[in-house]
Amino acid sequence: ETGVTQSPTHLIKTRGQQVTLRCSSQSGHNTVSWYQQALGQGPQFIFQYYREEENGRGNFPPRFSGLQFPNYSSELNVNALELDDSALYLCASSSLADTGQYFGPGTRLTVL
Amino acid sequence: QKEVEQDPGPLSVPEGAIVSLNCTYSNSAFQYFMWYRQYSRKGPELLMYTYSSGNKEDGRFTAQVDKSSKYISLFIRDSQPSDSATYLCAHRGGAAGNKLTFGGGTRVLVKP
């Protein structure tokens, strides 16, 4: 069984740029959720995708957008980067019937 | 008031001691509760989840939910230095799909 993978591991961008982060879900999972984790804090829910449709969104502005593909992998796009976007971005996969969400290792984004 | 609150710690214990971790939550409608372990610069790892009230045991770990006081606990018996990590509690549910809402995490240090 393959776990959740994310790429890239680290990324450095400058303010105003755009970034795309990628996630491959665990085998058998059809739901992907994205979270932002600032240093020293718990993860904050960004949004969730189920069968290529957005299935819930947290309190993040529209410049945070996403996609889910037919193979259930997913992308998180962030436009017009701000300094406060510097964080660990986590992807978690699950099936709707499963209580648990299983996280990838994360992508550490630094905005200068 | 935050939906889920945890003492940030750090909580320092000697090897072999029982680690006791607690969270409080605000919404009595919450039913699914999880505990995650997160090592430095890694993604959270699901340890246990519980539904509604009661206890659940898995090896050295015991999770408890007390819905009357809106209190969830995790106990780690016979603690090991490898248990040194940040422990995150979370609940699943809410208006936005099956999002997880996390506490801020408690840092635990088990000293040899």
Boltz contact constraints between the chains, C-beta under 6 A:
constraints:
  - contact:
      token1: [A, 41]
      token2: [B, 104]
      max_distance: 6.0
  - contact:
      token1: [A, 42]
      token2: [B, 88]
      max_distance: 6.0
  - contact:
      token1: [A, 42]
      token2: [B, 102]
      max_distance: 6.0
  - contact:
      token1: [A, 42]
      token2: [B, 103]
      max_distance: 6.0
  - contact:
      token1: [A, 42]
      token2: [B, 104]
      max_distance: 6.0
  - contact:
      token1: [A, 42]
      token2: [B, 105]
      max_distance: 6.0
  - contact:
      token1: [A, 43]
      token2: [B, 102]
      max_distance: 6.0
  - contact:
      token1: [A, 45]
      token2: [B, 99]
      max_distance: 6.0
  - contact:
      token1: [A, 48]
      token2: [B, 97]
      max_distance: 6.0
  - contact:
      token1: [A, 55]
      token2: [B, 97]
      max_distance: 6.0
  - contact:
      token1: [A, 56]
      token2: [B, 96]
      max_distance: 6.0
  - contact:
      token1: [A, 56]
      token2: [B, 97]
      max_distance: 6.0
  - contact:
      token1: [A, 56]
      token2: [B, 99]
      max_distance: 6.0
  - contact:
      token1: [A, 57]
      token2: [B, 96]
      max_distance: 6.0
  - contact:
      token1: [A, 90]
      token2: [B, 43]
      max_distance: 6.0
  - contact:
      token1: [A, 99]
      token2: [B, 32]
      max_distance: 6.0
  - contact:
      token1: [A, 99]
      token2: [B, 49]
      max_distance: 6.0
  - contact:
      token1: [A, 100]
      token2: [B, 46]
      max_distance: 6.0
  - contact:
      token1: [A, 100]
      token2: [B, 49]
      max_distance: 6.0
  - contact:
      token1: [A, 101]
      token2: [B, 100]
      max_distance: 6.0
  - contact:
      token1: [A, 103]
      token2: [B, 43]
      max_distance: 6.0
  - contact:
      token1: [A, 103]
      token2: [B, 44]
      max_distance: 6.0
  - contact:
      token1: [A, 104]
      token2: [B, 43]
      max_distance: 6.0
  - contact:
      token1: [A, 105]
      token2: [B, 42]
      max_distance: 6.0
  - contact:
      token1: [A, 105]
      token2: [B, 43]
      max_distance: 6.0
  - contact:
      token1: [A, 106]
      token2: [B, 43]
      max_distance: 6.0
